[in-house]
Each structure stands twice: as C-alpha cells, then as structure tokens.
Amino acid sequence: MSMRAAAKLAGVSQGAPAHHFVDRNGLLAAIAAQGFRDMVRLRKERVERTDPEDKHARLRAVMLGYVEFALRHPARFHLMFGPDIERRDEYPELVEATKESVRLLKSAVAPLRAGKTGQGLNETALAFAVWAITHGLATLAINNDRVMEAGQGKETIDRESEIVVQFCLAALESDSLRLSK
C-alpha cells in the first residue's frame, strides 16, 4: 500500500494523507491501531452479552471475539501482527491500542486464577499463553482452506475453537500449572 493508493481509496487528493501521516509506516500504524480498537470493541461486546458471574463465558467471549475479528478482517489482522509496520514502539496510538487488548485478556484470565497457585506463572504469563493459543487458532481459522479437512469449513472452525477454549479453561483452573526447571 502506498500513500497515493490510500488517498485514492479514501477519495481524497494525493497529498492529503501527508497532512496526517509522515510516511507509509505511520499510515499503517494508524490502521493497525484502529484494528486493535475495533477488535477490543468486538470482544467487549461479546463479554457484555455474558453473565458477569460466568468467568468461563467471559474468557470464551474474549477468545472467540479475537477469532471472529480475524475471520472478518484478515488483512487488518495480518497487518496488526505482521512485519509490515516498522518501529511499532514509536507510535503511541498503536502501543496503547495493543495494551488495551492485553488488558482485556488479563481481565478475563484473572478470575479463573483466583486462589490458585502456580510457580512463576503470573497473570501476565498466563495471559500470554492464552493469547498465543488464541492467535494460533485465529491464524489457522483464516487459512482454514489450507489446513482444515476439505468440506468442513465453519463447523470445523467452531468445533476446534471450542476445543481450544476448553483446553485453556482447564489449564487456567488447574492447581498444577508450573514452569519446568
């Protein structure tokens, strides 16, 4: 994507994007930041439809909202996590939008660990593990035509998503989560 192509898509003059973005990288960072905000909004909407006391449903909503966003917006999803944006930490808007996504996930993980022990596995480490699993699921779901059995489609994605959610729930509620030495 070039600044010129972005201007054409937006229906503005070729010079207009330069008034808002220093370069292509800044434009991509802004698009990715908006992607994170949209993904967080979708996930929060799913969480709001759950029983506030149902900690399983809340984590399921956060995880499956992530996958749903990836399926609806695969190009933005790839931009948000891929190598196209250089120097990500130089874009405060992108950094903050990313952190908000992490905070949402942590807020769904924490209640499942209340009263549990686990050597070296704090809320951040556990949220990272759930994110890594969910991100892998989302990536596989986007590319399902290449990785799922032919003809299975959405039903396979739904079934596999539920398996992943159940795995995470069981792991998070376990008293035996430990780092190997």
MDTraj code that builds the backbone (N, CA, C; nanometers):
import mdtraj as md
import numpy as np

residues = "MET SER MET ARG ALA ALA ALA LYS LEU ALA GLY VAL SER GLN GLY ALA PRO ALA HIS HIS PHE VAL ASP ARG ASN GLY LEU LEU ALA ALA ILE ALA ALA GLN GLY PHE ARG ASP MET VAL ARG LEU ARG LYS GLU ARG VAL GLU ARG THR ASP PRO GLU ASP LYS HIS ALA ARG LEU ARG ALA VAL MET LEU GLY TYR VAL GLU PHE ALA LEU ARG HIS PRO ALA ARG PHE HIS LEU MET PHE GLY PRO ASP ILE GLU ARG ARG ASP GLU TYR PRO GLU LEU VAL GLU ALA THR LYS GLU SER VAL ARG LEU LEU LYS SER ALA VAL ALA PRO LEU ARG ALA GLY LYS THR GLY GLN GLY LEU ASN GLU THR ALA LEU ALA PHE ALA VAL TRP ALA ILE THR HIS GLY LEU ALA THR LEU ALA ILE ASN ASN ASP ARG VAL MET GLU ALA GLY GLN GLY LYS GLU THR ILE ASP ARG GLU SER GLU ILE VAL VAL GLN PHE CYS LEU ALA ALA LEU GLU SER ASP SER LEU ARG LEU SER LYS".split()
xyz = np.array([
    [0.0841, -0.1183, 0.0000],
    [0.0000, 0.0000, 0.0000],
    [0.0880, 0.1237, 0.0000],
    [0.0544, 0.2150, -0.0842],
    [0.1273, 0.3416, -0.0902],
    [0.0373, 0.4534, -0.0388],
    [0.0986, 0.5662, -0.0089],
    [0.0208, 0.6829, 0.0345],
    [-0.0732, 0.7256, -0.0776],
    [-0.0262, 0.7154, -0.2008],
    [-0.1070, 0.7520, -0.3166],
    [-0.2295, 0.6601, -0.3280],
    [-0.2075, 0.5297, -0.3104],
    [-0.3181, 0.4339, -0.3176],
    [-0.4179, 0.4582, -0.2049],
    [-0.3675, 0.4914, -0.0864],
    [-0.4559, 0.5206, 0.0271],
    [-0.5425, 0.6423, -0.0027],
    [-0.4830, 0.7444, -0.0615],
    [-0.5578, 0.8648, -0.0971],
    [-0.6677, 0.8318, -0.1974],
    [-0.6334, 0.7506, -0.2962],
    [-0.7311, 0.7128, -0.3980],
    [-0.8478, 0.6356, -0.3345],
    [-0.8150, 0.5391, -0.2464],
    [-0.9198, 0.4617, -0.1787],
    [-1.0094, 0.5505, -0.0919],
    [-0.9492, 0.6504, -0.0306],
    [-1.0251, 0.7403, 0.0563],
    [-1.0997, 0.8480, -0.0215],
    [-1.0679, 0.8605, -0.1499],
    [-1.1353, 0.9610, -0.2319],
    [-1.0890, 1.1025, -0.2028],
    [-0.9620, 1.1164, -0.1640],
    [-0.9059, 1.2487, -0.1343],
    [-0.7890, 1.2743, -0.2284],
    [-0.7364, 1.3951, -0.2242],
    [-0.6240, 1.4296, -0.3113],
    [-0.5009, 1.3472, -0.2737],
    [-0.4093, 1.3329, -0.3670],
    [-0.2898, 1.2522, -0.3443],
    [-0.2048, 1.3048, -0.2297],
    [-0.2092, 1.4321, -0.2051],
    [-0.1292, 1.4914, -0.0977],
    [-0.1949, 1.4884, 0.0387],
    [-0.3241, 1.4603, 0.0437],
    [-0.3972, 1.4660, 0.1711],
    [-0.3398, 1.3765, 0.2810],
    [-0.3036, 1.2518, 0.2539],
    [-0.2500, 1.1677, 0.3630],
    [-0.1230, 1.2249, 0.4265],
    [-0.0440, 1.2972, 0.3487],
    [0.0796, 1.3546, 0.4024],
    [0.0525, 1.4590, 0.5110],
    [-0.0688, 1.5141, 0.5143],
    [-0.1042, 1.6112, 0.6183],
    [-0.1279, 1.5420, 0.7528],
    [-0.1530, 1.4120, 0.7509],
    [-0.1842, 1.3383, 0.8730],
    [-0.0770, 1.2361, 0.9110],
    [-0.0036, 1.1866, 0.8118],
    [0.0943, 1.0809, 0.8362],
    [0.2267, 1.1194, 0.7727],
    [0.3340, 1.1005, 0.8470],
    [0.4668, 1.1347, 0.7975],
    [0.5038, 1.0471, 0.6779],
    [0.4680, 0.9191, 0.6881],
    [0.5046, 0.8260, 0.5821],
    [0.4090, 0.7061, 0.5826],
    [0.4359, 0.6152, 0.4934],
    [0.3542, 0.4937, 0.4799],
    [0.3500, 0.4156, 0.6113],
    [0.4617, 0.4077, 0.6800],
    [0.4678, 0.3334, 0.8064],
    [0.3720, 0.3938, 0.9097],
    [0.3663, 0.5270, 0.9142],
    [0.2740, 0.5934, 1.0068],
    [0.1289, 0.5645, 0.9725],
    [0.0989, 0.5609, 0.8433],
    [-0.0364, 0.5266, 0.7988],
    [-0.0715, 0.3845, 0.8394],
    [0.0201, 0.2906, 0.8163],
    [-0.0053, 0.1509, 0.8534],
    [-0.0220, 0.1360, 1.0047],
    [0.0585, 0.2089, 1.0818],
    [0.0466, 0.2042, 1.2278],
    [-0.0902, 0.2547, 1.2724],
    [-0.1399, 0.3593, 1.2086],
    [-0.2722, 0.4119, 1.2426],
    [-0.3821, 0.3118, 1.2070],
    [-0.3688, 0.2458, 1.0935],
    [-0.4671, 0.1439, 1.0538],
    [-0.4644, 0.0283, 1.1531],
    [-0.3455, -0.0142, 1.1926],
    [-0.3337, -0.1237, 1.2897],
    [-0.3914, -0.0836, 1.4248],
    [-0.3643, 0.0391, 1.4693],
    [-0.4193, 0.0860, 1.5972],
    [-0.5717, 0.0832, 1.5932],
    [-0.6294, 0.1283, 1.4834],
    [-0.7754, 0.1231, 1.4706],
    [-0.8230, -0.0219, 1.4697],
    [-0.7469, -0.1099, 1.4079],
    [-0.7805, -0.2522, 1.4098],
    [-0.7855, -0.3061, 1.5514],
    [-0.6864, -0.2711, 1.6336],
    [-0.6878, -0.3154, 1.7729],
    [-0.8087, -0.2601, 1.8475],
    [-0.8398, -0.1323, 1.8253],
    [-0.9567, -0.0736, 1.8927],
    [-1.0848, -0.1444, 1.8492],
    [-1.0956, -0.1740, 1.7198],
    [-1.2151, -0.2437, 1.6702],
    [-1.2233, -0.3855, 1.7273],
    [-1.1097, -0.4529, 1.7365],
    [-1.1088, -0.5883, 1.7910],
    [-1.1463, -0.5867, 1.9394],
    [-1.0938, -0.4919, 2.0133],
    [-1.1288, -0.4800, 2.1553],
    [-1.2780, -0.4516, 2.1701],
    [-1.3307, -0.3629, 2.0872],
    [-1.4740, -0.3307, 2.0945],
    [-1.5594, -0.4550, 2.0680],
    [-1.5250, -0.5319, 1.9663],
    [-1.5982, -0.6542, 1.9350],
    [-1.5919, -0.7525, 2.0512],
    [-1.4750, -0.7694, 2.1085],
    [-1.4589, -0.8626, 2.2203],
    [-1.5372, -0.8149, 2.3430],
    [-1.5339, -0.6839, 2.3694],
    [-1.6101, -0.6305, 2.4830],
    [-1.7606, -0.6483, 2.4615],
    [-1.8057, -0.6302, 2.3387],
    [-1.9479, -0.6517, 2.3091],
    [-1.9872, -0.7956, 2.3392],
    [-1.9010, -0.8898, 2.3034],
    [-1.9276, -1.0312, 2.3335],
    [-1.9303, -1.0534, 2.4849],
    [-1.8363, -0.9921, 2.5564],
    [-1.8303, -1.0075, 2.7026],
    [-1.9559, -0.9494, 2.7670],
    [-2.0027, -0.8351, 2.7189],
    [-2.1212, -0.7713, 2.7756],
    [-2.2468, -0.8561, 2.7612],
    [-2.2462, -0.9488, 2.6644],
    [-2.3616, -1.0371, 2.6462],
    [-2.3549, -1.1612, 2.7357],
    [-2.2509, -1.1703, 2.8184],
    [-2.2387, -1.2852, 2.9084],
    [-2.2833, -1.2466, 3.0485],
    [-2.3077, -1.3473, 3.1284],
    [-2.3375, -1.3280, 3.2703],
    [-2.2097, -1.2788, 3.3380],
    [-2.2144, -1.1654, 3.4084],
    [-2.0938, -1.1122, 3.4726],
    [-2.0286, -1.2103, 3.5708],
    [-2.1052, -1.3047, 3.6224],
    [-2.0514, -1.4026, 3.7169],
    [-1.9950, -1.5266, 3.6490],
    [-2.0178, -1.5410, 3.5194],
    [-1.9743, -1.6607, 3.4473],
    [-1.8352, -1.6371, 3.3874],
    [-1.7334, -1.6697, 3.4676],
    [-1.5956, -1.6432, 3.4249],
    [-1.5551, -1.7278, 3.3049],
    [-1.6128, -1.8453, 3.2883],
    [-1.5843, -1.9277, 3.1699],
    [-1.6368, -1.8591, 3.0443],
    [-1.7598, -1.8126, 3.0514],
    [-1.8216, -1.7466, 2.9352],
    [-1.7464, -1.6193, 2.8985],
    [-1.6951, -1.5509, 2.9985],
    [-1.6234, -1.4262, 2.9717],
    [-1.4922, -1.4529, 2.8977],
    [-1.4171, -1.5553, 2.9396],
    [-1.2948, -1.5878, 2.8669],
    [-1.3286, -1.6386, 2.7273],
    [-1.4298, -1.7216, 2.7168],
    [-1.4734, -1.7720, 2.5857],
    [-1.5066, -1.6540, 2.4934],
    [-1.5780, -1.5544, 2.5452],
    [-1.6161, -1.4379, 2.4645],
    [-1.4929, -1.3614, 2.4162],
    [-1.3947, -1.3444, 2.5029],
    [-1.2729, -1.2719, 2.4655],
    [-1.1956, -1.3498, 2.3600],
    [-1.1820, -1.4803, 2.3800],
    [-1.1064, -1.5623, 2.2854],
    [-1.1770, -1.5713, 2.1502],
    [-1.3057, -1.6016, 2.1529],
    [-1.3771, -1.6206, 2.0261],
    [-1.4019, -1.4886, 1.9538],
    [-1.4093, -1.3790, 2.0282],
    [-1.4174, -1.2473, 1.9647],
    [-1.2904, -1.2167, 1.8857],
    [-1.1785, -1.2599, 1.9384],
    [-1.0499, -1.2436, 1.8697],
    [-1.0523, -1.3193, 1.7370],
    [-1.0977, -1.4441, 1.7422],
    [-1.1046, -1.5264, 1.6211],
    [-1.2057, -1.4667, 1.5233],
    [-1.3195, -1.4218, 1.5750],
    [-1.4211, -1.3619, 1.4882],
    [-1.3650, -1.2388, 1.4162],
    [-1.2935, -1.1539, 1.4888],
    [-1.2338, -1.0365, 1.4253],
    [-1.1380, -1.0790, 1.3141],
    [-1.0540, -1.1784, 1.3426],
    [-0.9568, -1.2250, 1.2419],
    [-1.0276, -1.2755, 1.1170],
    [-1.1368, -1.3477, 1.1352],
    [-1.2106, -1.4007, 1.0204],
    [-1.2803, -1.2903, 0.9414],
    [-1.3305, -1.1891, 1.0104],
    [-1.3990, -1.0784, 0.9426],
    [-1.3015, -0.9860, 0.8702],
    [-1.1818, -0.9699, 0.9272],
    [-1.0862, -0.8710, 0.8757],
    [-0.9462, -0.9316, 0.8644],
    [-0.9280, -1.0313, 0.7812],
    [-0.7981, -1.0989, 0.7770],
    [-0.6811, -1.0082, 0.7370],
    [-0.7025, -0.9158, 0.6460],
    [-0.5924, -0.8281, 0.6051],
    [-0.5502, -0.7366, 0.7197],
    [-0.6477, -0.6786, 0.7900],
    [-0.6134, -0.5932, 0.9053],
    [-0.5476, -0.6750, 1.0152],
    [-0.5982, -0.7969, 1.0381],
    [-0.5416, -0.8851, 1.1389],
    [-0.3939, -0.9119, 1.1077],
    [-0.3646, -0.9449, 0.9840],
    [-0.2253, -0.9694, 0.9455],
    [-0.1408, -0.8428, 0.9615],
    [-0.1960, -0.7277, 0.9275],
    [-0.1230, -0.6024, 0.9453],
    [-0.0933, -0.5774, 1.0930],
    [-0.1915, -0.6007, 1.1785],
    [-0.1772, -0.5747, 1.3213],
    [-0.0626, -0.6545, 1.3831],
    [-0.0385, -0.7734, 1.3335],
    [0.0600, -0.8613, 1.3959],
    [0.1797, -0.8929, 1.3068],
    [0.1724, -0.8580, 1.1814],
    [0.2776, -0.8940, 1.0868],
    [0.3943, -0.7971, 1.0865],
    [0.4874, -0.8205, 0.9957],
    [0.6111, -0.7428, 0.9906],
    [0.6039, -0.6130, 0.9099],
    [0.4881, -0.5782, 0.8571],
    [0.4796, -0.4618, 0.7682],
    [0.5033, -0.3281, 0.8370],
    [0.4785, -0.3215, 0.9671],
    [0.4963, -0.1951, 1.0403],
    [0.6318, -0.1985, 1.1100],
    [0.7142, -0.1040, 1.0770],
    [0.8464, -0.0934, 1.1390],
    [0.8374, -0.0015, 1.2609],
    [0.9236, -0.0238, 1.3567],
    [0.9368, 0.0630, 1.4753],
    [0.8022, 0.0857, 1.5454],
    [0.7313, -0.0211, 1.5707],
    [0.5984, -0.0135, 1.6318],
    [0.5965, 0.0713, 1.7591],
    [0.7020, 0.0617, 1.8371],
    [0.7066, 0.1327, 1.9651],
    [0.7159, 0.2843, 1.9497],
    [0.7338, 0.3332, 1.8282],
    [0.7391, 0.4774, 1.8039],
    [0.6011, 0.5375, 1.7782],
    [0.4975, 0.4565, 1.7851],
    [0.3615, 0.5031, 1.7575],
    [0.2750, 0.4843, 1.8820],
    [0.2649, 0.5879, 1.9664],
    [0.1923, 0.5758, 2.0934],
    [0.0490, 0.5246, 2.0770],
    [-0.0164, 0.5664, 1.9712],
    [-0.1541, 0.5228, 1.9463],
    [-0.1589, 0.3705, 1.9285],
    [-0.0644, 0.3156, 1.8570],
    [-0.0583, 0.1708, 1.8349],
    [-0.0195, 0.0985, 1.9635],
    [0.0770, 0.1521, 2.0362],
    [0.1193, 0.0910, 2.1627],
    [0.0016, 0.0849, 2.2599],
    [-0.0714, 0.1936, 2.2735],
    [-0.1837, 0.1975, 2.3682],
    [-0.2970, 0.1042, 2.3247],
    [-0.3272, 0.1009, 2.1971],
    [-0.4341, 0.0128, 2.1488],
    [-0.3972, -0.1340, 2.1713],
    [-0.2710, -0.1670, 2.1535],
    [-0.2236, -0.3037, 2.1784],
    [-0.2358, -0.3366, 2.3267],
    [-0.1952, -0.2444, 2.4118],
    [-0.2035, -0.2660, 2.5573],
    [-0.3478, -0.2857, 2.6019],
    [-0.4409, -0.2140, 2.5424],
    [-0.5820, -0.2293, 2.5793],
    [-0.6303, -0.3708, 2.5482],
    [-0.5840, -0.4272, 2.4384],
    [-0.6195, -0.5640, 2.4029],
    [-0.5653, -0.6616, 2.5074],
    [-0.4421, -0.6382, 2.5520],
    [-0.3809, -0.7233, 2.6546],
    [-0.4560, -0.7091, 2.7869],
    [-0.4924, -0.5863, 2.8235],
    [-0.5666, -0.5648, 2.9487],
    [-0.6994, -0.6392, 2.9477],
    [-0.7663, -0.6384, 2.8343],
    [-0.8940, -0.7094, 2.8238],
    [-0.8738, -0.8583, 2.8464],
    [-0.7719, -0.9153, 2.7853],
    [-0.7448, -1.0574, 2.8038],
    [-0.7096, -1.0874, 2.9492],
    [-0.6251, -1.0064, 3.0103],
    [-0.5895, -1.0272, 3.1508],
    [-0.7127, -1.0220, 3.2404],
    [-0.8060, -0.9335, 3.2081],
    [-0.9271, -0.9218, 3.2905],
    [-1.0142, -1.0463, 3.2808],
    [-1.0001, -1.1222, 3.1740],
    [-1.0751, -1.2474, 3.1597],
    [-1.0001, -1.3654, 3.2207],
    [-0.8682, -1.3574, 3.2248],
    [-0.7853, -1.4653, 3.2804],
    [-0.7836, -1.4598, 3.4333],
    [-0.7703, -1.3414, 3.4901],
    [-0.7516, -1.3255, 3.6344],
    [-0.8577, -1.3965, 3.7193],
    [-0.9867, -1.3844, 3.6880],
    [-1.0859, -1.4514, 3.7741],
    [-1.0720, -1.6043, 3.7746],
    [-1.0185, -1.6595, 3.6685],
    [-1.0016, -1.8046, 3.6616],
    [-0.8853, -1.8526, 3.7479],
    [-0.7986, -1.7617, 3.7859],
    [-0.6828, -1.7977, 3.8675],
    [-0.6998, -1.7592, 4.0136],
    [-0.8106, -1.6991, 4.0486],
    [-0.8326, -1.6554, 4.1860],
    [-0.8155, -1.7731, 4.2814],
    [-0.7236, -1.7585, 4.3759],
    [-0.6995, -1.8614, 4.4764],
    [-0.6127, -1.9767, 4.4298],
    [-0.5654, -1.9727, 4.3065],
    [-0.4821, -2.0804, 4.2533],
    [-0.3346, -2.0457, 4.2732],
    [-0.2532, -2.1477, 4.2774],
    [-0.1091, -2.1267, 4.2857],
    [-0.0461, -2.1705, 4.1558],
    [0.0745, -2.1342, 4.1360],
    [0.1474, -2.1742, 4.0158],
    [0.2837, -2.1094, 4.0186],
    [0.3849, -2.1883, 4.0288],
    [0.5204, -2.1360, 4.0423],
    [0.5608, -2.0591, 3.9172],
    [0.5814, -1.9298, 3.9339],
    [0.6313, -1.8477, 3.8253],
    [0.5303, -1.8118, 3.7180],
    [0.4082, -1.8551, 3.7321],
    [0.3081, -1.8267, 3.6289],
    [0.2139, -1.7185, 3.6787],
    [0.2522, -1.5960, 3.6543],
    [0.1673, -1.4851, 3.6962],
    [0.0613, -1.4565, 3.5896],
    [-0.0219, -1.3602, 3.6180],
    [-0.1321, -1.3245, 3.5278],
    [-0.0818, -1.2878, 3.3878],
    [0.0300, -1.2177, 3.3815],
    [0.0849, -1.1781, 3.2517],
    [0.1303, -1.2993, 3.1714],
    [0.2005, -1.3920, 3.2371],
    [0.2472, -1.5124, 3.1685],
    [0.1299, -1.5969, 3.1202],
    [0.0285, -1.6096, 3.2034],
    [-0.0878, -1.6899, 3.1649],
    [-0.1664, -1.6223, 3.0530],
    [-0.1803, -1.4914, 3.0595],
    [-0.2493, -1.4193, 2.9524],
    [-0.1726, -1.4352, 2.8216],
    [-0.0392, -1.4322, 2.8293],
    [0.0406, -1.4526, 2.7084],
    [0.0141, -1.5916, 2.6501],
    [0.0093, -1.6931, 2.7355],
    [-0.0150, -1.8296, 2.6872],
    [-0.1519, -1.8393, 2.6197],
    [-0.2531, -1.7806, 2.6801],
    [-0.3873, -1.7840, 2.6204],
    [-0.3882, -1.7058, 2.4894],
    [-0.3204, -1.5913, 2.4875],
    [-0.3130, -1.5135, 2.3638],
    [-0.2442, -1.5935, 2.2534],
    [-0.1329, -1.6583, 2.2855],
    [-0.0592, -1.7341, 2.1840],
    [-0.1464, -1.8450, 2.1260],
    [-0.2195, -1.9127, 2.2119],
    [-0.3086, -2.0202, 2.1659],
    [-0.4216, -1.9621, 2.0808],
    [-0.4800, -1.8528, 2.1267],
    [-0.5907, -1.7907, 2.0538],
    [-0.5429, -1.7346, 1.9204],
    [-0.4256, -1.6749, 1.9196],
    [-0.3710, -1.6203, 1.7954],
    [-0.3448, -1.7329, 1.6950],
    [-0.2921, -1.8426, 1.7434],
    [-0.2710, -1.9574, 1.6552],
    [-0.4013, -2.0079, 1.5978],
    [-0.5037, -2.0157, 1.6811],
    [-0.6361, -2.0581, 1.6352],
    [-0.6894, -1.9617, 1.5292],
    [-0.6766, -1.8320, 1.5552],
    [-0.7251, -1.7315, 1.4593],
    [-0.6514, -1.7424, 1.3266],
    [-0.5217, -1.7611, 1.3334],
    [-0.4424, -1.7742, 1.2114],
    [-0.4833, -1.8986, 1.1336],
    [-0.5025, -2.0094, 1.2030],
    [-0.5491, -2.1314, 1.1365],
    [-0.6889, -2.1114, 1.0779],
    [-0.7748, -2.0427, 1.1501],
    [-0.9111, -2.0205, 1.1016],
    [-0.9111, -1.9368, 0.9733],
    [-0.8266, -1.8340, 0.9685],
    [-0.8170, -1.7514, 0.8485],
    [-0.7747, -1.8357, 0.7292],
    [-0.6823, -1.9252, 0.7537],
    [-0.6255, -2.0068, 0.6467],
    [-0.6894, -2.1447, 0.6407],
    [-0.8139, -2.1569, 0.6856],
    [-0.8768, -2.2887, 0.7008],
    [-0.8807, -2.3693, 0.5723],
    [-0.8861, -2.3042, 0.4596],
    [-0.8917, -2.3800, 0.3347],
    [-0.7625, -2.4577, 0.3106],
    [-0.6556, -2.4144, 0.3752],
    [-0.5283, -2.4835, 0.3574],
    [-0.4981, -2.5810, 0.4695],
    [-0.5616, -2.5663, 0.5859],
    [-0.5243, -2.6503, 0.6997],
    [-0.6364, -2.7401, 0.7501],
    [-0.7589, -2.7088, 0.7206],
    [-0.8698, -2.7915, 0.7661],
    [-0.9053, -2.8942, 0.6593],
    [-0.9728, -2.9987, 0.7013],
    [-1.0152, -3.1001, 0.6047],
    [-1.1102, -3.0372, 0.5033],
    [-1.0980, -3.0798, 0.3807],
    [-1.1826, -3.0259, 0.2741],
    [-1.3290, -3.0453, 0.3087],
    [-1.4082, -2.9429, 0.2859],
    [-1.5522, -2.9516, 0.3055],
    [-1.5992, -2.9290, 0.4473],
    [-1.5097, -2.9072, 0.5418],
    [-1.5509, -2.8927, 0.6814],
    [-1.5871, -2.7486, 0.7165],
    [-1.5094, -2.6539, 0.6697],
    [-1.5394, -2.5118, 0.6847],
    [-1.5707, -2.4644, 0.8243],
    [-1.6793, -2.3852, 0.8365],
    [-1.7156, -2.3194, 0.9616],
    [-1.7404, -2.4175, 1.0745],
    [-1.8022, -2.5313, 1.0460],
    [-1.8286, -2.6280, 1.1526],
    [-1.6990, -2.6753, 1.2164],
    [-1.5964, -2.6988, 1.1353],
    [-1.4679, -2.7417, 1.1891],
    [-1.4067, -2.6305, 1.2723],
    [-1.4119, -2.5078, 1.2241],
    [-1.3567, -2.3955, 1.2987],
    [-1.4280, -2.3808, 1.4326],
    [-1.5608, -2.3902, 1.4324],
    [-1.6370, -2.3798, 1.5571],
    [-1.5998, -2.4916, 1.6538],
    [-1.5886, -2.6129, 1.6042],
    [-1.5557, -2.7276, 1.6890],
    [-1.4140, -2.7128, 1.7447],
    [-1.3201, -2.6793, 1.6584],
    [-1.1822, -2.6643, 1.7031],
    [-1.1687, -2.5455, 1.7991],
    [-1.2430, -2.4394, 1.7764],
    [-1.2403, -2.3248, 1.8671],
    [-1.2866, -2.3656, 2.0057],
    [-1.3919, -2.4439, 2.0125],
    [-1.4426, -2.4876, 2.1429],
    [-1.3414, -2.5780, 2.2130],
    [-1.2717, -2.6621, 2.1392],
    [-1.1677, -2.7465, 2.1989],
    [-1.0580, -2.6585, 2.2599],
    [-1.0154, -2.5565, 2.1871],
    [-0.9111, -2.4672, 2.2355],
    [-0.9585, -2.3918, 2.3597],
    [-1.0808, -2.3418, 2.3582],
    [-1.1343, -2.2710, 2.4747],
    [-1.1387, -2.3651, 2.5949],
    [-1.1887, -2.4860, 2.5770],
    [-1.1965, -2.5822, 2.6876],
    [-1.0571, -2.6152, 2.7422],
    [-0.9598, -2.6287, 2.6544],
    [-0.8222, -2.6543, 2.6955],
    [-0.7713, -2.5400, 2.7837],
    [-0.7909, -2.4171, 2.7398],
    [-0.7447, -2.3015, 2.8172],
    [-0.8157, -2.2925, 2.9519],
    [-0.9458, -2.3149, 2.9525],
    [-1.0205, -2.3105, 3.0788],
    [-0.9683, -2.4154, 3.1764],
    [-0.9469, -2.5362, 3.1290],
    [-0.8968, -2.6430, 3.2158],
    [-0.7581, -2.6095, 3.2691],
    [-0.6728, -2.5584, 3.1821],
    [-0.5366, -2.5244, 3.2247],
    [-0.5374, -2.4114, 3.3270],
    [-0.6167, -2.3095, 3.3036],
    [-0.6192, -2.1950, 3.3940],
    [-0.6763, -2.2308, 3.5306],
    [-0.7651, -2.3245, 3.5353],
    [-0.8250, -2.3620, 3.6636],
    [-0.7469, -2.4708, 3.7366],
    [-0.6420, -2.5181, 3.6738],
    [-0.5599, -2.6230, 3.7344],
    [-0.4718, -2.5656, 3.8451],
    [-0.4515, -2.6434, 3.9498],
    [-0.3585, -2.6052, 4.0556],
    [-0.2160, -2.6484, 4.0231],
    [-0.1985, -2.7170, 3.9128],
    [-0.0667, -2.7738, 3.8843],
    [0.0110, -2.6989, 3.7752],
    [-0.0295, -2.5784, 3.7418],
    [0.0452, -2.5006, 3.6422],
    [0.1822, -2.4625, 3.7023],
    [0.2868, -2.5090, 3.6399],
    [0.4208, -2.4821, 3.6892],
    [0.5171, -2.4661, 3.5715],
    [0.6164, -2.3864, 3.5922],
    [0.7236, -2.3758, 3.4927],
    [0.8195, -2.4929, 3.5155],
    [0.8633, -2.5532, 3.4068],
    [0.9605, -2.6619, 3.4220],
    [1.0965, -2.6000, 3.4556],
    [1.1740, -2.6758, 3.5288],
    [1.3036, -2.6236, 3.5737],
    [1.4123, -2.6605, 3.4809],
])
top = md.Topology()
chain = top.add_chain()
for i, resn in enumerate(residues, 1):
    res = top.add_residue(resn, chain, resSeq=i)
    for name in ("N", "CA", "C"):
        top.add_atom(name, md.element.get_by_symbol(name[0]), res)
traj = md.Trajectory(xyz[None], top)
